[in-house]
Amino acid sequence: MNRTTLFRASLLLLALGPGRALAAYSCNVSVTSVGVLYTTSPVNQDANGTVTLTCTRAASDANTLTYRIKADDGLNASGTQRRVRLGATNKRLNYSIRRGTAPGGAATCGNNSNWKANTGNNGAMRGTLSFASSLSASVTWGYCARVRGNQGSPTGGLYTDTVQVFAQYPGTNAGALTSSVALNYSVAVGNQCVFSTPPTAMAFNYTSFSATPQMAVQGFALRCSDALPWSLAVSPASGSLLGLSYSLDLTPDTGTGTGADQAITLTGTLPADQAGTCASATCSATQAHTITVTY
């Protein structure tokens, strides 16, 4: 069986010039997705992720900004109960997401701090962002997703849900909203593999005729059932953007599941002494690649 995930290799030719300060506060959020293996035993399966809020301001703006970071109930909720779903079937498993109690630390699934999208403060990650003397600032919170064990003996396969995450700033009912981003949660049932922390976008900064190869490295985690052989492949394994050739490599690309996370490294390489093609001071381009796990 194959499972796939997409990421984008982003290439930037030459160095970036200085950015301009925005005329008012501007914020965006990013979030990590997670996955686990379900068990028919009473043992709960927990996975920790993070959400990061990044804001910019003009020099004339105040150097503090209140915020709320919220999450909706996902695509398959029944009332306020979040659920993952097996494809287009009516087969579902219940799960919960708890938020951290303060920025910077990991969340605990055993607490009762549901991460929700309530209109007010209840359910939100909230606080005050301090810019000090800078024009940009960010804060990272942890969350914990839990699928309760022993929910019967569900049909084998990959159960998924997508939760939309967004922030409000300032942290009042009248505050502006960021664009939402997707938190993808996967629960694998039976002899399965799942990306417990999926790969994300990979970026390269390349200057024409660089004397040395430019590399980008990122790690992600694969979790497969105990004793289940697996293999990984990236497609395409090489490419060219803006006249710059590059290659991608996965290490390791084969293994045997242990029921726990196994670390995978994705390495991108741009060889030295490439001119590239760019009619201005800077250029950028993107290319989607697919990582497939076969088991």
MOPE-V408973 format. One record per residue. N is the residue number from 1. RES is the residue in one letter. SS is DSSP state (hx for helix, st for strand, lp for the rest). PHI is phi as a letter, one per 20 degrees, with the letter a starting at -180 (NA if undefined). OMEGA is omega in whole degrees, 0 to 359 (* if undefined). Layout:
<<N;RES;SS;PHI;OMEGA> <N;RES;SS;PHI;OMEGA>>
This chain:
<<1;M;lp;NA;181> <2;N;st;d;171> <3;R;st;c;184> <4;T;st;c;171> <5;T;st;b;182> <6;L;st;d;168> <7;F;st;b;180> <8;R;st;d;172> <9;A;st;e;185> <10;S;st;d;182> <11;L;st;d;178> <12;L;st;c;182> <13;L;st;e;182> <14;L;lp;m;185> <15;A;lp;e;177> <16;L;lp;f;174> <17;G;lp;e;180> <18;P;lp;f;180> <19;G;lp;e;177> <20;R;lp;e;174> <21;A;lp;f;178> <22;L;lp;f;185> <23;A;lp;f;180> <24;A;lp;b;178> <25;Y;lp;g;174> <26;S;st;b;186> <27;C;st;c;172> <28;N;st;b;180> <29;V;st;c;170> <30;S;st;c;184> <31;V;st;b;175> <32;T;lp;e;176> <33;S;lp;e;184> <34;V;st;b;177> <35;G;st;b;180> <36;V;st;b;171> <37;L;st;d;179> <38;Y;lp;f;176> <39;T;lp;c;178> <40;T;lp;e;176> <41;S;lp;f;179> <42;P;lp;f;184> <43;V;lp;f;175> <44;N;lp;f;177> <45;Q;st;d;185> <46;D;st;d;176> <47;A;st;b;181> <48;N;st;d;176> <49;G;st;c;181> <50;T;st;c;172> <51;V;st;c;183> <52;T;st;c;174> <53;L;st;d;178> <54;T;st;c;182> <55;C;st;c;172> <56;T;st;c;180> <57;R;lp;b;170> <58;A;lp;e;181> <59;A;lp;f;181> <60;S;lp;e;180> <61;D;lp;f;176> <62;A;lp;f;184> <63;N;lp;e;171> <64;T;st;c;182> <65;L;st;b;176> <66;T;st;f;183> <67;Y;st;b;168> <68;R;st;c;174> <69;I;st;d;190> <70;K;st;c;178> <71;A;st;b;179> <72;D;lp;e;186> <73;D;lp;e;178> <74;G;lp;n;187> <75;L;lp;e;192> <76;N;lp;c;186> <77;A;lp;f;170> <78;S;st;d;190> <79;G;lp;m;177> <80;T;lp;d;180> <81;Q;st;e;176> <82;R;st;f;181> <83;R;st;b;168> <84;V;st;e;187> <85;R;st;c;177> <86;L;st;e;179> <87;G;lp;l;180> <88;A;lp;e;182> <89;T;lp;e;176> <90;N;lp;e;181> <91;K;lp;e;186> <92;R;st;b;174> <93;L;st;c;179> <94;N;st;f;173> <95;Y;st;b;179> <96;S;st;c;173> <97;I;st;c;177> <98;R;st;d;178> <99;R;st;e;173> <100;G;lp;f;180> <101;T;lp;e;179> <102;A;lp;b;178> <103;P;lp;f;170> <104;G;lp;n;182> <105;G;lp;d;178> <106;A;lp;f;178> <107;A;lp;e;178> <108;T;lp;d;182> <109;C;lp;f;184> <110;G;lp;e;179> <111;N;lp;e;182> <112;N;lp;d;183> <113;S;lp;e;179> <114;N;st;f;175> <115;W;lp;e;189> <116;K;lp;c;180> <117;A;lp;d;180> <118;N;lp;g;180> <119;T;lp;f;182> <120;G;lp;e;184> <121;N;lp;f;183> <122;N;lp;f;177> <123;G;lp;n;183> <124;A;lp;e;164> <125;M;st;f;185> <126;R;st;b;180> <127;G;st;r;180> <128;T;st;c;179> <129;L;st;e;181> <130;S;st;d;179> <131;F;lp;e;188> <132;A;lp;l;180> <133;S;lp;e;183> <134;S;lp;e;176> <135;L;lp;e;176> <136;S;st;b;180> <137;A;st;b;178> <138;S;st;b;177> <139;V;st;b;181> <140;T;st;c;176> <141;W;st;d;174> <142;G;st;d;171> <143;Y;st;c;179> <144;C;st;c;177> <145;A;st;d;182> <146;R;st;c;167> <147;V;st;d;183> <148;R;lp;f;177> <149;G;lp;f;173> <150;N;lp;m;173> <151;Q;lp;e;181> <152;G;lp;m;180> <153;S;lp;c;185> <154;P;lp;f;175> <155;T;lp;g;179> <156;G;lp;f;179> <157;G;st;q;182> <158;L;st;d;178> <159;Y;st;e;186> <160;T;st;c;170> <161;D;st;b;177> <162;T;st;c;179> <163;V;st;d;178> <164;Q;st;e;182> <165;V;st;d;180> <166;F;st;b;181> <167;A;st;c;177> <168;Q;st;c;182> <169;Y;st;b;351> <170;P;lp;f;187> <171;G;lp;f;176> <172;T;lp;c;181> <173;N;lp;f;180> <174;A;lp;e;183> <175;G;lp;f;176> <176;A;st;f;180> <177;L;st;d;172> <178;T;lp;f;168> <179;S;lp;f;180> <180;S;lp;e;176> <181;V;st;c;187> <182;A;st;e;167> <183;L;st;e;180> <184;N;st;e;182> <185;Y;st;d;183> <186;S;st;c;176> <187;V;st;c;181> <188;A;st;e;182> <189;V;st;d;179> <190;G;lp;n;178> <191;N;lp;f;189> <192;Q;lp;b;169> <193;C;st;c;179> <194;V;st;b;173> <195;F;st;f;182> <196;S;st;f;166> <197;T;st;c;187> <198;P;lp;f;172> <199;P;lp;f;181> <200;T;lp;c;181> <201;A;lp;f;178> <202;M;st;d;184> <203;A;st;d;175> <204;F;st;d;169> <205;N;st;d;187> <206;Y;st;c;175> <207;T;lp;d;181> <208;S;lp;g;179> <209;F;lp;l;176> <210;S;lp;g;183> <211;A;lp;f;181> <212;T;lp;c;175> <213;P;lp;f;176> <214;Q;st;d;184> <215;M;st;c;172> <216;A;st;c;184> <217;V;st;c;172> <218;Q;st;b;178> <219;G;st;d;170> <220;F;st;b;187> <221;A;st;c;176> <222;L;st;d;177> <223;R;st;c;180> <224;C;st;c;179> <225;S;lp;g;183> <226;D;lp;g;177> <227;A;lp;m;180> <228;L;lp;e;177> <229;P;st;f;179> <230;W;st;b;173> <231;S;st;b;181> <232;L;st;c;175> <233;A;st;b;175> <234;V;st;d;183> <235;S;st;c;348> <236;P;lp;f;182> <237;A;lp;e;178> <238;S;st;b;181> <239;G;st;a;178> <240;S;st;b;176> <241;L;st;c;180> <242;L;lp;l;181> <243;G;lp;m;180> <244;L;st;d;178> <245;S;st;e;178> <246;Y;st;b;178> <247;S;st;c;180> <248;L;st;c;183> <249;D;st;b;178> <250;L;st;d;179> <251;T;st;c;348> <252;P;lp;f;177> <253;D;lp;d;173> <254;T;st;b;178> <255;G;st;r;178> <256;T;st;c;184> <257;G;lp;f;178> <258;T;lp;c;187> <259;G;lp;n;179> <260;A;lp;c;179> <261;D;st;f;172> <262;Q;st;c;187> <263;A;st;f;177> <264;I;st;c;178> <265;T;st;d;175> <266;L;st;d;182> <267;T;st;d;175> <268;G;st;d;183> <269;T;st;c;170> <270;L;st;d;181> <271;P;lp;f;180> <272;A;lp;f;171> <273;D;lp;m;174> <274;Q;lp;d;183> <275;A;lp;f;185> <276;G;lp;m;178> <277;T;lp;c;182> <278;C;lp;b;183> <279;A;lp;e;181> <280;S;lp;c;184> <281;A;lp;f;178> <282;T;lp;c;175> <283;C;st;b;177> <284;S;st;b;178> <285;A;st;b;180> <286;T;st;c;177> <287;Q;st;b;177> <288;A;st;e;175> <289;H;st;c;181> <290;T;st;d;172> <291;I;st;d;183> <292;T;st;d;172> <293;V;st;d;181> <294;T;st;d;181> <295;Y;lp;b;*>>
